[in-house]
Amino acid sequence: MKAAIFRELEQPLTIEEVDIDRPGPREVLIRTVASGVCHSDLHCLHGTLPTKTPAILGHEPAGIIEAVGSEVAGLKAGDHVIACTSIYCGNCTQCLLGRPHLCVGRADCQRPREERPRLSQKGVRLNQFADLGAFAEQMLLHERAVLKIADDIPLDRAALLGCAVTTGVGAALNTAQVAPGSTVAVFGAGGVGISVIQGARIAGARQIIAVDIRESKLEIARHFGATDAINGAAVDAVREIKRLSGGGVEYSFDAIGNPRVLEQCVYCLAPRGLATLVGAIPPDQKVEFKSGHLFVEKRIQGCYMGSNRFHLDMPKYLDLYRQGRLNLDDMISRRGRLEDVNEAFRAMEAGEVTRTVLTFN
């Protein structure tokens, strides 16, 4: 099969032929139909998200099952599926507490190093980024990374649930638990930020303030439910948020992953407000803010993959899509083929797209 391989930092992915093994007892072989292109893949290229090479990137896929292992239950060839990096062992403390997205035993869902690799090239192991590796014509995954969906959902739209929508909508509904009638500020109007805005709208927030440095992105944010928009390059975003909200918002979200932005998320809050970091700040980078803000009981928290319970949340999100309350169609601003993956990264960095989705034959 063909796959886009990541070999060196700051270098384009290369389209090459690779080998894929047969499914093990609890694995499924999937023909990839669509895969979104996410900023986390770009972080790998830049080295801000350490990734062992050579690797196949991509972690926002949908496809059709071609074969299943001998112990797989509930999935069969021909099923339409989406996949998510939130695989879980089901046995660790986090899983038993109902937090499978924070599973610390995901190694149980990976092949041991002494076994044949799932993906290889001329006998050399290829790593699956996020245990998926979606920039490829096929994927070989553990069954717990996969969810069957109804055939009426277009797979290019369904792919977005693998990361962007799960992360953003989940940040609002699950992690922050935005209350009806509340006020919200969202920094960053890319794929994840737009999903946070949609989650806040679905939750019933009365005011949703979008902040970005591109006017085109702010127009898109309004389309998806933002009630107000601020160009952070033109005005003091914190001061303007406080003016629009009458003293500060109850919830703020950093959907970019930038220390300065996270600082602004804290400063724009009302007393007892909650700031949520959704974007991926490099793990060794320090974040600072003035301690006086804690005296009015402001809070700050992290968010990983929208605090999702994949097999429970995704059917709900798909119902919201069917009802017209979750807009997946308009999130796709560009489509391409596997060979267009490097152009997709360029367009993302240039701020030209909300989401690029690669589609396969």
C-alpha positions in Angstrom: 0.0 0.0 0.0 1.0 3.7 -0.3 1.7 5.8 2.7 3.1 9.2 3.6 6.3 8.7 5.6 7.8 11.1 8.1 11.6 10.6 8.2 13.2 13.9 9.2 12.3 17.1 11.0 11.3 20.0 8.8 11.3 17.8 5.7 8.3 17.0 3.5 6.6 13.6 3.9 7.4 11.2 1.2 4.8 8.9 -0.6 6.2 5.4 -0.5 5.1 1.7 -0.8 5.0 0.0 2.6 4.0 -3.4 3.9 1.1 -4.1 6.3 0.6 -7.3 8.3 -2.5 -9.4 8.7 -4.8 -8.6 11.7 -3.9 -10.2 15.0 -6.6 -11.7 17.3 -8.0 -8.3 18.4 -7.0 -6.1 15.4 -8.9 -4.8 12.4 -7.7 -4.0 8.9 -9.3 -0.9 7.5 -9.3 0.6 4.1 -8.8 4.3 4.7 -11.4 6.5 3.0 -10.7 9.9 4.5 -8.3 11.5 7.0 -8.3 15.0 8.4 -5.0 16.9 8.6 -4.4 18.1 12.2 -2.0 20.6 13.7 -0.6 17.8 15.9 0.8 16.1 12.8 2.4 19.4 12.0 3.9 19.6 15.5 5.6 16.3 14.7 7.2 17.8 11.6 8.5 20.7 13.6 9.7 18.5 16.6 7.5 20.2 19.2 5.7 16.8 19.6 8.5 14.2 19.8 7.8 11.3 17.4 10.0 8.3 16.7 10.8 8.0 13.0 10.3 6.6 10.5 6.6 7.1 11.1 3.3 7.3 9.4 1.4 10.4 10.6 -2.3 11.1 10.6 -4.8 10.5 13.4 -8.2 11.7 12.2 -9.5 8.8 10.0 -12.6 7.1 8.7 -12.8 4.0 6.5 -14.3 0.6 5.8 -13.2 -2.6 7.5 -11.6 -5.2 5.2 -10.8 -8.0 7.7 -11.0 -8.6 11.5 -9.0 -10.8 13.9 -10.2 -14.0 15.4 -11.2 -12.5 18.8 -12.8 -9.2 17.5 -16.5 -8.9 18.5 -19.0 -6.4 17.1 -17.1 -5.5 14.0 -17.0 -7.2 10.6 -15.8 -6.7 7.1 -17.8 -4.0 5.3 -18.5 -1.9 8.4 -18.0 1.8 8.2 -15.9 3.0 11.0 -14.1 6.0 12.6 -10.9 5.7 14.6 -9.5 7.7 17.5 -6.2 7.8 19.3 -8.0 7.3 22.6 -7.4 3.6 22.9 -7.8 2.2 26.3 -6.8 -1.0 28.2 -10.0 -1.2 30.3 -8.0 -2.3 33.4 -5.9 0.6 34.7 -7.1 3.0 37.4 -8.0 5.7 35.0 -10.1 3.3 32.9 -11.9 2.0 35.9 -12.6 5.5 37.1 -14.4 6.2 33.8 -11.6 8.2 32.2 -10.4 6.0 29.4 -8.9 8.9 27.5 -6.3 9.1 30.2 -5.6 5.4 30.1 -2.0 4.6 31.3 -2.1 1.0 30.0 -2.5 1.6 26.3 0.6 -0.6 25.7 -1.8 -3.5 26.1 -3.4 -2.4 22.8 0.0 -2.3 21.0 2.0 -5.2 19.5 4.9 -6.2 21.7 8.3 -5.2 20.2 9.3 -8.9 19.7 6.3 -9.6 17.4 6.0 -8.7 13.8 5.3 -5.0 13.3 2.0 -3.9 12.0 3.7 -1.7 9.4 7.1 -2.2 7.9 9.2 -1.4 4.8 11.9 -3.9 3.7 11.9 -5.4 7.1 12.2 -2.1 9.0 9.5 -1.2 11.5 7.4 1.9 10.8 5.8 3.6 13.7 2.1 4.5 13.8 1.7 8.0 15.1 -1.0 8.0 17.9 -1.3 4.3 17.3 -3.2 5.0 14.1 -1.0 6.2 11.1 -3.9 7.4 9.0 -1.9 9.0 6.1 -2.0 5.6 4.4 -4.3 3.6 2.1 -4.8 1.0 4.9 -4.6 1.0 8.7 -4.1 -2.0 11.0 -5.6 -1.1 14.4 -6.6 -2.5 17.8 -10.3 -2.9 17.9 -10.6 -0.5 20.8 -9.4 2.3 18.5 -12.4 1.7 16.2 -16.1 2.6 16.4 -18.7 1.3 13.9 -21.0 4.1 12.5 -24.1 4.0 10.4 -23.6 4.0 6.6 -25.6 7.2 6.2 -22.8 9.4 7.6 -20.4 10.6 4.8 -17.0 9.3 5.8 -15.1 12.5 5.0 -17.3 14.3 7.6 -17.1 11.4 10.0 -13.3 11.5 10.0 -13.4 14.9 11.8 -14.7 13.1 14.9 -11.4 11.3 15.3 -9.7 14.4 16.7 -10.8 18.0 16.0 -14.5 17.7 16.9 -13.9 15.2 19.7 -11.3 17.5 21.2 -13.1 20.9 20.7 -16.7 19.9 21.3 -15.6 17.7 24.2 -13.6 20.5 25.7 -16.8 22.5 26.0 -19.2 19.8 26.9 -17.1 17.3 28.9 -14.0 19.1 30.3 -15.2 22.6 31.1 -18.9 21.6 31.2 -20.1 25.0 29.9 -23.3 26.0 31.5 -26.5 27.2 29.7 -26.7 31.0 29.6 -23.0 31.4 30.3 -20.3 33.6 28.6 -17.3 32.1 26.7 -14.2 33.2 25.0 -12.3 31.0 22.5 -8.8 31.9 21.4 -8.1 30.4 18.0 -10.6 29.8 15.2 -9.0 26.8 13.5 -10.5 23.3 13.4 -10.3 22.8 17.1 -11.4 26.3 18.0 -14.4 26.1 15.7 -15.3 22.8 17.4 -15.1 24.5 20.8 -17.4 27.3 19.6 -19.8 24.7 18.3 -19.7 22.8 21.7 -20.3 26.1 23.6 -23.3 26.8 21.3 -24.7 23.3 21.8 -24.3 23.7 25.5 -26.4 26.9 25.4 -23.9 29.6 26.1 -25.5 33.1 25.5 -22.2 34.8 24.5 -19.4 33.2 22.6 -16.4 35.5 21.8 -14.0 34.3 19.2 -10.4 35.7 19.1 -8.1 35.3 16.2 -5.5 37.4 14.3 -7.1 36.8 10.8 -10.4 38.5 9.8 -11.2 35.5 7.5 -11.1 33.2 10.5 -13.3 35.5 12.5 -16.0 35.5 9.8 -15.9 31.7 9.8 -16.2 31.7 13.6 -19.4 33.8 13.4 -20.8 31.3 10.9 -20.3 28.5 13.4 -21.9 30.3 16.3 -19.7 33.0 17.7 -21.7 36.0 18.8 -18.7 38.4 18.9 -15.4 38.4 17.2 -12.1 40.1 18.2 -9.0 40.6 16.0 -6.2 40.0 18.6 -3.7 41.7 16.2 -5.6 44.9 16.2 -6.8 45.4 19.8 -6.1 44.3 23.3 -8.1 41.0 23.4 -8.3 40.8 27.1 -9.6 44.4 27.5 -12.1 43.9 24.7 -13.4 40.6 26.1 -14.0 42.3 29.4 -15.8 45.2 27.7 -18.0 42.9 25.7 -18.8 40.6 28.5 -19.3 43.2 31.2 -16.3 42.3 33.4 -15.0 39.0 32.1 -16.2 35.6 30.8 -17.1 32.5 32.8 -15.2 30.2 30.5 -12.1 30.7 28.3 -10.3 28.3 25.9 -6.9 28.3 24.4 -7.4 26.4 21.2 -4.0 27.4 19.9 -1.4 26.0 22.4 0.6 29.2 23.1 1.8 30.3 26.6 1.0 34.0 25.9 -2.6 33.0 24.8 -3.1 30.8 27.9 -2.0 33.8 30.0 -4.7 35.9 28.2 -7.2 33.1 28.9 -6.7 33.6 32.6 -6.7 37.4 32.5 -10.0 37.6 30.6 -12.0 35.6 33.2 -14.5 36.9 35.6 -14.0 35.9 39.3 -14.3 32.1 39.7 -13.9 31.7 35.9 -12.4 28.6 34.3 -9.6 28.6 31.7 -9.1 25.4 29.7 -5.9 24.7 27.7 -7.0 22.7 24.6 -4.1 23.4 22.2 -0.8 21.6 22.5 1.9 23.7 24.2 5.3 22.0 24.0 5.5 19.8 27.2 8.7 21.4 28.5 7.6 25.0 28.0 6.7 27.1 31.1 3.6 29.2 31.5 3.4 32.2 33.8 0.6 34.5 35.0 0.1 36.9 37.8 -0.8 35.2 41.0 -3.3 37.9 42.0 -5.8 36.3 39.7 -6.0 33.3 41.9 -7.3 35.4 44.8 -10.6 35.8 43.0 -10.7 32.0 42.6 -10.0 31.8 38.9 -9.1 28.3 37.8 -7.0 26.8 35.0 -7.1 23.2 33.7 -5.8 21.0 30.9 -7.9 19.1 28.4 -6.8 16.0 26.6 -8.9 14.9 23.6 -12.0 16.5 24.9 -12.1 14.2 28.0 -13.8 11.8 25.6 -15.3 8.4 26.2 -15.0 7.6 22.5 -17.6 4.8 22.2 -20.2 6.8 24.2 -19.6 10.3 22.9 -19.3 9.7 19.2 -22.9 8.4 18.7 -24.1 11.5 20.5 -22.1 13.8 18.2 -23.3 11.9 15.1 -26.9 12.4 16.3 -26.2 16.2 16.7 -24.9 16.2 13.1 -28.0 14.5 11.8 -30.1 17.0 13.6 -28.2 19.9 12.0 -26.9 21.1 15.4 -23.3 20.1 14.8 -22.0 21.4 11.5 -19.4 19.1 10.1 -20.0 19.9 6.4 -18.7 23.4 6.5 -15.7 22.6 8.6 -14.1 21.0 5.5 -12.6 23.9 3.6 -10.3 21.9 1.3 -10.0 18.4 0.1 -7.0 16.6 -1.4 -5.4 13.2 -2.1 -2.6 11.5 -0.2 -0.1 13.2 -2.5 -1.4 16.6 -1.3 -0.4 16.1 2.3 2.5 18.5 2.3 0.4 21.2 0.6 -2.2 20.6 3.3 0.4 21.4 6.0 1.4 24.6 4.1 -2.2 25.8 3.9 -2.7 25.0 7.6 0.3 27.1 8.6 -0.8 29.9 6.3 -4.2 30.0 8.0 -6.0 29.3 4.7 -8.2 26.4 5.9 -10.4 25.3 8.8 -9.8 21.6 7.9 -8.2 19.8 5.0 -9.5 16.3 4.5 -7.5 13.8 2.4 -9.6 11.2 0.6 -8.5 7.9 -0.8 -9.7 5.6 -3.7 
